[in-house]
Amino acid sequence: MNRELSLANAIAQGQGHGQLLAFQCENCHSDRFLIEEVGARIGNYHEDVIIERTFALRCTHCGSEEYNRTMSIIPSWSAPRIDRSKLPVWEEE
């Protein structure tokens, strides 16, 4: 959680505009994948919106499969139109 809050703080201070996500096959180093399955969960953590996504990827070059998970945070001071009270409380797994 500290990494996400640090990133949100950096953006708030004008030090960046987010991070580029790039996947690379651990077997052949290709960056081309088919997304086989996507899972997601969302929650409210002290008025911050947390979004966790899981990607099941299949490399188009060698056919190996891997799973990757990403987390995004929408800070409490951002996106005022989101009704955070309607989101479930975020619970760590």
C-alpha positions, 0 to 999 in steps of 0.5 A: 500500500505504501508504494501506491500512496507514494505514487499518489503523493508524487503525482499530487506534488507534480512529480509525474503523471503515472506509470507505464505498464509493460509486460515481457515474457519471462521465457522469450522476452516478447512483449506480445500477449493474448489476454486470456482472462481478466479479474478485478476487484475494487474497494474504498480504503479511507476514501481512496479507491483501490482497483486491483486487476489480474491478467492471465497472459499467453505469449504469442511468440512461445505460448507460455502463460503467466499471471500479472497483477496490477494495483491502481489508486484514486486518491481521496482528493481526486475524482470528486464525482466518484461516490465512494460510499457505494464501494465496498470496504477494501480488505487485504487478502 
